[in-house]
Amino acid sequence: MPKTLTTIELEDDVDRWRYVCPRGHRDWEPTNNHFWCAACARTYHDDIDPEFQELRDRRDGEPLSRDEVRLMTPAGPYREVYKGGGHA
């Protein structure tokens, strides 16, 4: 049975507070087939990678991979809007 996708509204402040990068930052963005965090990129530490594969749900602490989320923009599903294909 296919796993249920978690929908994340990219422009929704509540979703931005709930889903964070592995270091707990809210200013992440989807890119290609991974995520990128602006706050991590600004740290300038070699041991902190701004690119990551899983968001963390602050509600239950569970990680969510890119394949487990459906990212929504005001124009529609992220992968359709940005021509990435798939289920967003």
N, CA, C and O atoms as a printed pandas DataFrame, in Angstrom:
     atom_number atom_name residue_name chain_id  residue_number  x_coord  y_coord  z_coord
0              1         N          MET        A               1    0.847   -1.179    0.000
1              2        CA          MET        A               1    0.000    0.000    0.000
2              3         C          MET        A               1    0.892    1.242    0.000
3              4         O          MET        A               1    1.823    1.322    0.801
4              5         N          PRO        A               2    0.624    2.226   -0.892
5              6        CA          PRO        A               2    1.444    3.429   -0.949
6              7         C          PRO        A               2    1.300    4.267    0.317
7              8         O          PRO        A               2    0.227    4.346    0.914
8              9         N          LYS        A               3    2.400    4.882    0.705
9             10        CA          LYS        A               3    2.391    5.738    1.888
10            11         C          LYS        A               3    1.657    7.038    1.572
11            12         O          LYS        A               3    1.778    7.572    0.469
12            13         N          THR        A               4    0.903    7.540    2.532
13            14        CA          THR        A               4    0.193    8.796    2.369
14            15         C          THR        A               4    1.192    9.945    2.363
15            16         O          THR        A               4    2.083   10.008    3.210
16            17         N          LEU        A               5    1.038   10.855    1.403
17            18        CA          LEU        A               5    1.914   12.015    1.322
18            19         C          LEU        A               5    1.467   13.087    2.306
19            20         O          LEU        A               5    0.272   13.280    2.528
20            21         N          THR        A               6    2.422   13.773    2.886
21            22        CA          THR        A               6    2.153   14.920    3.741
22            23         C          THR        A               6    2.199   16.163    2.870
23            24         O          THR        A               6    3.217   16.428    2.231
24            25         N          THR        A               7    1.118   16.931    2.831
25            26        CA          THR        A               7    1.085   18.152    2.032
26            27         C          THR        A               7    1.628   19.314    2.852
27            28         O          THR        A               7    1.212   19.543    3.987
28            29         N          ILE        A               8    2.566   20.041    2.254
29            30        CA          ILE        A               8    3.153   21.224    2.882
30            31         C          ILE        A               8    2.891   22.409    1.965
31            32         O          ILE        A               8    3.326   22.429    0.814
32            33         N          GLU        A               9    2.179   23.390    2.490
33            34        CA          GLU        A               9    1.909   24.626    1.753
34            35         C          GLU        A               9    3.123   25.536    1.945
35            36         O          GLU        A               9    3.369   26.019    3.051
36            37         N          LEU        A              10    3.879   25.771    0.875
37            38        CA          LEU        A              10    5.125   26.527    0.982
38            39         C          LEU        A              10    4.928   27.980    1.404
39            40         O          LEU        A              10    5.834   28.579    1.983
40            41         N          GLU        A              11    3.768   28.550    1.125
41            42        CA          GLU        A              11    3.506   29.943    1.491
42            43         C          GLU        A              11    2.761   30.072    2.828
43            44         O          GLU        A              11    2.423   31.184    3.234
44            45         N          ASP        A              12    2.508   28.975    3.503
45            46        CA          ASP        A              12    1.764   28.972    4.766
46            47         C          ASP        A              12    2.728   29.086    5.942
47            48         O          ASP        A              12    3.574   28.213    6.139
48            49         N          ASP        A              13    2.606   30.157    6.726
49            50        CA          ASP        A              13    3.499   30.362    7.872
50            51         C          ASP        A              13    3.415   29.226    8.885
51            52         O          ASP        A              13    4.427   28.861    9.483
52            53         N          VAL        A              14    2.232   28.665    9.088
53            54        CA          VAL        A              14    2.078   27.564   10.044
54            55         C          VAL        A              14    2.901   26.358    9.595
55            56         O          VAL        A              14    3.588   25.737   10.405
56            57         N          ASP        A              15    2.833   26.028    8.303
57            58        CA          ASP        A              15    3.634   24.914    7.791
58            59         C          ASP        A              15    5.124   25.223    7.891
59            60         O          ASP        A              15    5.918   24.328    8.181
60            61         N          ARG        A              16    5.516   26.470    7.657
61            62        CA          ARG        A              16    6.934   26.841    7.752
62            63         C          ARG        A              16    7.448   26.719    9.186
63            64         O          ARG        A              16    8.617   26.396    9.394
64            65         N          TRP        A              17    6.603   26.969   10.160
65            66        CA          TRP        A              17    7.003   26.793   11.561
66            67         C          TRP        A              17    7.026   25.323   11.941
67            68         O          TRP        A              17    7.828   24.907   12.778
68            69         N          ARG        A              18    6.155   24.538   11.335
69            70        CA          ARG        A              18    6.050   23.119   11.701
70            71         C          ARG        A              18    7.157   22.262   11.092
71            72         O          ARG        A              18    7.716   21.407   11.778
72            73         N          TYR        A              19    7.478   22.472    9.836
73            74        CA          TYR        A              19    8.466   21.636    9.141
74            75         C          TYR        A              19    9.783   22.393    9.032
75            76         O          TYR        A              19    9.835   23.494    8.485
76            77         N          VAL        A              20   10.845   21.791    9.559
77            78        CA          VAL        A              20   12.131   22.482    9.661
78            79         C          VAL        A              20   13.263   21.624    9.093
79            80         O          VAL        A              20   13.102   20.427    8.852
80            81         N          CYS        A              21   14.409   22.270    8.888
81            82        CA          CYS        A              21   15.597   21.533    8.446
82            83         C          CYS        A              21   16.108   20.693    9.622
83            84         O          CYS        A              21   15.613   20.846   10.739
84            85         N          PRO        A              22   17.082   19.816    9.398
85            86        CA          PRO        A              22   17.587   18.977   10.494
86            87         C          PRO        A              22   18.148   19.766   11.682
87            88         O          PRO        A              22   18.212   19.237   12.791
88            89         N          ARG        A              23   18.555   21.023   11.467
89            90        CA          ARG        A              23   19.081   21.853   12.552
90            91         C          ARG        A              23   18.001   22.743   13.173
91            92         O          ARG        A              23   18.293   23.541   14.063
92            93         N          GLY        A              24   16.749   22.607   12.704
93            94        CA          GLY        A              24   15.630   23.326   13.298
94            95         C          GLY        A              24   15.285   24.664   12.673
95            96         O          GLY        A              24   14.473   25.404   13.228
96            97         N          HIS        A              25   15.876   24.996   11.536
97            98        CA          HIS        A              25   15.588   26.273   10.871
98            99         C          HIS        A              25   14.341   26.170   10.002
99           100         O          HIS        A              25   14.010   25.108    9.476
100          101         N          ARG        A              26   13.660   27.306    9.867
101          102        CA          ARG        A              26   12.436   27.358    9.067
102          103         C          ARG        A              26   12.651   27.915    7.662
103          104         O          ARG        A              26   11.748   27.845    6.829
104          105         N          ASP        A              27   13.824   28.462    7.390
105          106        CA          ASP        A              27   14.021   29.116    6.087
106          107         C          ASP        A              27   14.675   28.196    5.060
107          108         O          ASP        A              27   15.691   28.532    4.452
108          109         N          TRP        A              28   14.065   27.030    4.888
109          110        CA          TRP        A              28   14.502   26.048    3.893
110          111         C          TRP        A              28   13.697   26.244    2.615
111          112         O          TRP        A              28   12.615   26.831    2.624
112          113         N          GLU        A              29   14.243   25.744    1.533
113          114        CA          GLU        A              29   13.569   25.786    0.236
114          115         C          GLU        A              29   13.750   24.448   -0.468
115          116         O          GLU        A              29   14.783   23.798   -0.309
116          117         N          PRO        A              30   12.755   24.033   -1.244
117          118        CA          PRO        A              30   12.944   22.847   -2.072
118          119         C          PRO        A              30   13.815   23.223   -3.268
119          120         O          PRO        A              30   13.721   24.338   -3.783
120          121         N          THR        A              31   14.647   22.309   -3.702
121          122        CA          THR        A              31   15.461   22.521   -4.894
122          123         C          THR        A              31   15.807   21.173   -5.496
123          124         O          THR        A              31   16.256   20.270   -4.789
124          125         N          ASN        A              32   15.604   21.034   -6.780
125          126        CA          ASN        A              32   15.841   19.765   -7.474
126          127         C          ASN        A              32   15.212   18.619   -6.688
127          128         O          ASN        A              32   13.993   18.593   -6.522
128          129         N          ASN        A              33   16.004   17.679   -6.205
129          130        CA          ASN        A              33   15.453   16.534   -5.475
130          131         C          ASN        A              33   15.868   16.514   -4.015
131          132         O          ASN        A              33   15.905   15.452   -3.395
132          133         N          HIS        A              34   16.181   17.673   -3.463
133          134        CA          HIS        A              34   16.553   17.772   -2.056
134          135         C          HIS        A              34   16.034   19.104   -1.514
135          136         O          HIS        A              34   15.249   19.784   -2.176
136          137         N          PHE        A              35   16.464   19.467   -0.336
137          138        CA          PHE        A              35   16.104   20.739    0.276
138          139         C          PHE        A              35   17.378   21.537    0.531
139          140         O          PHE        A              35   18.473   20.974    0.553
140          141         N          TRP        A              36   17.236   22.852    0.724
141          142        CA          TRP        A              36   18.366   23.737    0.992
142          143         C          TRP        A              36   17.939   24.722    2.070
143          144         O          TRP        A              36   16.827   25.248    2.021
144          145         N          CYS        A              37   18.811   24.979    3.049
145          146        CA          CYS        A              37   18.490   25.874    4.164
146          147         C          CYS        A              37   19.391   27.108    4.128
147          148         O          CYS        A              37   20.615   26.989    4.170
148          149         N          ALA        A              38   18.784   28.285    4.051
149          150        CA          ALA        A              38   19.536   29.541    4.011
150          151         C          ALA        A              38   20.279   29.786    5.319
151          152         O          ALA        A              38   21.418   30.253    5.298
152          153         N          ALA        A              39   19.660   29.482    6.450
153          154        CA          ALA        A              39   20.320   29.702    7.748
154          155         C          ALA        A              39   21.552   28.815    7.893
155          156         O          ALA        A              39   22.582   29.268    8.392
156          157         N          CYS        A              40   21.459   27.575    7.468
157          158        CA          CYS        A              40   22.625   26.681    7.520
158          159         C          CYS        A              40   23.723   27.189    6.589
159          160         O          CYS        A              40   24.905   27.119    6.928
160          161         N          ALA        A              41   23.342   27.699    5.423
161          162        CA          ALA        A              41   24.327   28.210    4.465
162          163         C          ALA        A              41   25.065   29.415    5.035
163          164         O          ALA        A              41   26.239   29.615    4.723
164          165         N          ARG        A              42   24.406   30.221    5.863
165          166        CA          ARG        A              42   25.036   31.411    6.451
166          167         C          ARG        A              42   25.980   31.100    7.603
167          168         O          ARG        A              42   26.694   31.993    8.060
168          169         N          THR        A              43   26.007   29.870    8.083
169          170        CA          THR        A              43   26.848   29.551    9.237
170          171         C          THR        A              43   28.325   29.479    8.903
171          172         O          THR        A              43   29.159   29.687    9.784
172          173         N          TYR        A              44   28.674   29.193    7.665
173          174        CA          TYR        A              44   30.070   29.130    7.215
174          175         C          TYR        A              44   30.900   28.095    7.963
175          176         O          TYR        A              44   32.115   28.257    8.074
176          177         N          HIS        A              45   30.289   27.051    8.470
177          178        CA          HIS        A              45   31.023   25.960    9.110
178          179         C          HIS        A              45   31.122   24.797    8.133
179          180         O          HIS        A              45   30.147   24.451    7.466
180          181         N          ASP        A              46   32.303   24.198    8.054
181          182        CA          ASP        A              46   32.505   23.079    7.137
182          183         C          ASP        A              46   31.647   21.870    7.483
183          184         O          ASP        A              46   31.306   21.078    6.605
184          185         N          ASP        A              47   31.296   21.722    8.763
185          186        CA          ASP        A              47   30.537   20.543    9.180
186          187         C          ASP        A              47   29.023   20.714    9.040
187          188         O          ASP        A              47   28.268   19.797    9.364
188          189         N          ILE        A              48   28.573   21.875    8.561
189          190        CA          ILE        A              48   27.139   22.113    8.377
190          191         C          ILE        A              48   26.853   22.225    6.887
191          192         O          ILE        A              48   27.327   23.141    6.215
192          193         N          ASP        A              49   26.075   21.285    6.388
193          194        CA          ASP        A              49   25.725   21.255    4.972
194          195         C          ASP        A              49   24.343   21.880    4.792
195          196         O          ASP        A              49   23.385   21.407    5.402
196          197         N          PRO        A              50   24.208   22.923    3.980
197          198        CA          PRO        A              50   22.893   23.533    3.785
198          199         C          PRO        A              50   21.940   22.671    2.954
199          200         O          PRO        A              50   20.736   22.925    2.935
200          201         N          GLU        A              51   22.470   21.653    2.268
201          202        CA          GLU        A              51   21.633   20.733    1.504
202          203         C          GLU        A              51   21.298   19.524    2.365
203          204         O          GLU        A              51   22.161   18.991    3.062
204          205         N          PHE        A              52   20.048   19.096    2.314
205          206        CA          PHE        A              52   19.636   17.949    3.123
206          207         C          PHE        A              52   18.494   17.214    2.447
207          208         O          PHE        A              52   17.853   17.740    1.537
208          209         N          GLN        A              53   18.247   15.995    2.899
209          210        CA          GLN        A              53   17.270   15.110    2.262
210          211         C          GLN        A              53   15.943   14.992    3.003
211          212         O          GLN        A              53   14.943   14.592    2.406
212          213         N          GLU        A              54   15.912   15.333    4.299
213          214        CA          GLU        A              54   14.689   15.147    5.091
214          215         C          GLU        A              54   14.355   16.390    5.901
215          216         O          GLU        A              54   15.223   17.001    6.524
216          217         N          LEU        A              55   13.074   16.750    5.877
217          218        CA          LEU        A              55   12.548   17.761    6.786
218          219         C          LEU        A              55   12.213   17.071    8.097
219          220         O          LEU        A              55   12.050   15.852    8.138
220          221         N          ARG        A              56   12.109   17.843    9.164
221          222        CA          ARG        A              56   11.674   17.290   10.445
222          223         C          ARG        A              56   10.350   17.946   10.815
223          224         O          ARG        A              56   10.210   19.168   10.758
224          225         N          ASP        A              57    9.388   17.124   11.191
225          226        CA          ASP        A              57    8.084   17.600   11.648
226          227         C          ASP        A              57    8.229   17.947   13.123
227          228         O          ASP        A              57    8.447   17.057   13.946
228          229         N          ARG        A              58    8.112   19.224   13.470
229          230        CA          ARG        A              58    8.279   19.640   14.864
230          231         C          ARG        A              58    7.168   19.106   15.757
231          232         O          ARG        A              58    7.344   19.020   16.972
232          233         N          ARG        A              59    6.041   18.749   15.184
233          234        CA          ARG        A              59    4.926   18.239   15.983
234          235         C          ARG        A              59    5.273   16.898   16.621
235          236         O          ARG        A              59    5.007   16.686   17.804
236          237         N          ASP        A              60    5.871   15.984   15.838
237          238        CA          ASP        A              60    6.167   14.658   16.387
238          239         C          ASP        A              60    7.640   14.266   16.285
239          240         O          ASP        A              60    8.022   13.180   16.721
240          241         N          GLY        A              61    8.476   15.146   15.709
241          242        CA          GLY        A              61    9.902   14.870   15.603
242          243         C          GLY        A              61   10.284   13.928   14.483
243          244         O          GLY        A              61   11.463   13.621   14.304
244          245         N          GLU        A              62    9.299   13.463   13.726
245          246        CA          GLU        A              62    9.557   12.489   12.662
246          247         C          GLU        A              62   10.172   13.149   11.430
247          248         O          GLU        A              62    9.794   14.261   11.060
248          249         N          PRO        A              63   11.121   12.457   10.798
249          250        CA          PRO        A              63   11.684   12.966    9.546
250          251         C          PRO        A              63   10.759   12.661    8.372
251          252         O          PRO        A              63   10.035   11.665    8.379
252          253         N          LEU        A              64   10.793   13.531    7.363
253          254        CA          LEU        A              64   10.012   13.339    6.143
254          255         C          LEU        A              64   10.940   13.523    4.954
255          256         O          LEU        A              64   11.510   14.599    4.767
256          257         N          SER        A              65   11.093   12.480    4.154
257          258        CA          SER        A              65   11.933   12.591    2.962
258          259         C          SER        A              65   11.177   13.356    1.880
259          260         O          SER        A              65    9.966   13.558    1.978
260          261         N          ARG        A              66   11.892   13.770    0.866
261          262        CA          ARG        A              66   11.287   14.517   -0.234
262          263         C          ARG        A              66   10.173   13.708   -0.899
263          264         O          ARG        A              66    9.191   14.280   -1.371
264          265         N          ASP        A              67   10.318   12.397   -0.940
265          266        CA          ASP        A              67    9.297   11.541   -1.550
266          267         C          ASP        A              67    8.059   11.365   -0.678
267          268         O          ASP        A              67    7.048   10.839   -1.144
268          269         N          GLU        A              68    8.123   11.796    0.574
269          270        CA          GLU        A              68    6.989   11.649    1.488
270          271         C          GLU        A              68    6.168   12.924    1.616
271          272         O          GLU        A              68    5.186   12.958    2.358
272          273         N          VAL        A              69    6.566   13.985    0.890
273          274        CA          VAL        A              69    5.841   15.249    0.986
274          275         C          VAL        A              69    5.340   15.692   -0.380
275          276         O          VAL        A              69    5.939   15.393   -1.413
276          277         N          ARG        A              70    4.241   16.403   -0.356
277          278        CA          ARG        A              70    3.695   17.044   -1.552
278          279         C          ARG        A              70    3.772   18.537   -1.287
279          280         O          ARG        A              70    3.011   19.076   -0.483
280          281         N          LEU        A              71    4.687   19.193   -1.964
281          282        CA          LEU        A              71    4.913   20.617   -1.762
282          283         C          LEU        A              71    3.977   21.418   -2.656
283          284         O          LEU        A              71    3.934   21.211   -3.869
284          285         N          MET        A              72    3.226   22.333   -2.048
285          286        CA          MET        A              72    2.245   23.117   -2.792
286          287         C          MET        A              72    2.640   24.588   -2.824
287          288         O          MET        A              72    3.041   25.160   -1.811
288          289         N          THR        A              73    2.520   25.192   -4.009
289          290        CA          THR        A              73    2.725   26.626   -4.197
290          291         C          THR        A              73    1.368   27.243   -4.509
291          292         O          THR        A              73    0.410   26.508   -4.752
292          293         N          PRO        A              74    1.255   28.566   -4.511
293          294        CA          PRO        A              74   -0.017   29.175   -4.906
294          295         C          PRO        A              74   -0.439   28.800   -6.333
295          296         O          PRO        A              74   -1.626   28.836   -6.659
296          297         N          ALA        A              75    0.531   28.441   -7.183
297          298        CA          ALA        A              75    0.232   28.077   -8.574
298          299         C          ALA        A              75   -0.027   26.587   -8.763
299          300         O          ALA        A              75   -0.369   26.157   -9.864
300          301         N          GLY        A              76    0.132   25.790   -7.700
301          302        CA          GLY        A              76   -0.088   24.353   -7.810
302          303         C          GLY        A              76    1.069   23.566   -7.225
303          304         O          GLY        A              76    1.934   24.138   -6.563
304          305         N          PRO        A              77    1.097   22.244   -7.461
305          306        CA          PRO        A              77    2.168   21.406   -6.918
306          307         C          PRO        A              77    3.546   21.868   -7.409
307          308         O          PRO        A              77    3.726   22.156   -8.592
308          309         N          TYR        A              78    4.496   21.934   -6.501
309          310        CA          TYR        A              78    5.846   22.421   -6.794
310          311         C          TYR        A              78    6.465   21.726   -7.999
311          312         O          TYR        A              78    6.985   22.392   -8.894
312          313         N          ARG        A              79    6.416   20.406   -8.036
313          314        CA          ARG        A              79    7.070   19.674   -9.134
314          315         C          ARG        A              79    6.408   19.931  -10.482
315          316         O          ARG        A              79    7.073   19.864  -11.516
316          317         N          GLU        A              80    5.124   20.222  -10.487
317          318        CA          GLU        A              80    4.463   20.555  -11.752
318          319         C          GLU        A              80    4.795   21.976  -12.174
319          320         O          GLU        A              80    5.048   22.234  -13.351
320          321         N          VAL        A              81    4.796   22.891  -11.226
321          322        CA          VAL        A              81    5.094   24.293  -11.522
322          323         C          VAL        A              81    6.529   24.450  -12.007
323          324         O          VAL        A              81    6.791   25.200  -12.948
324          325         N          TYR        A              82    7.457   23.745  -11.367
325          326        CA          TYR        A              82    8.871   23.880  -11.706
326          327         C          TYR        A              82    9.383   22.742  -12.575
327          328         O          TYR        A              82   10.588   22.502  -12.645
328          329         N          LYS        A              83    8.473   22.048  -13.234
329          330        CA          LYS        A              83    8.800   21.024  -14.225
330          331         C          LYS        A              83    9.662   19.888  -13.705
331          332         O          LYS        A              83   10.463   19.321  -14.447
332          333         N          GLY        A              84    9.499   19.553  -12.422
333          334        CA          GLY        A              84   10.271   18.454  -11.867
334          335         C          GLY        A              84    9.592   17.109  -12.044
335          336         O          GLY        A              84   10.212   16.071  -11.814
336          337         N          GLY        A              85    8.322   17.107  -12.450
337          338        CA          GLY        A              85    7.589   15.858  -12.624
338          339         C          GLY        A              85    7.277   15.199  -11.301
339          340         O          GLY        A              85    7.563   15.771  -10.250
340          341         N          GLY        A              86    6.715   14.046  -11.321
341          342        CA          GLY        A              86    6.441   13.287  -10.103
342          343         C          GLY        A              86    5.256   13.816   -9.333
343          344         O          GLY        A              86    4.398   14.509   -9.880
344          345         N          HIS        A              87    5.216   13.481   -8.047
345          346        CA          HIS        A              87    4.061   13.819   -7.227
346          347         C          HIS        A              87    4.301   14.990   -6.293
347          348         O          HIS        A              87    3.485   15.222   -5.402
348          349         N          ALA        A              88    5.370   15.728   -6.454
349          350        CA          ALA        A              88    5.696   16.953   -5.735
350          351         C          ALA        A              88    6.167   16.682   -4.361
351          352         O          ALA        A              88    6.484   17.614   -3.621
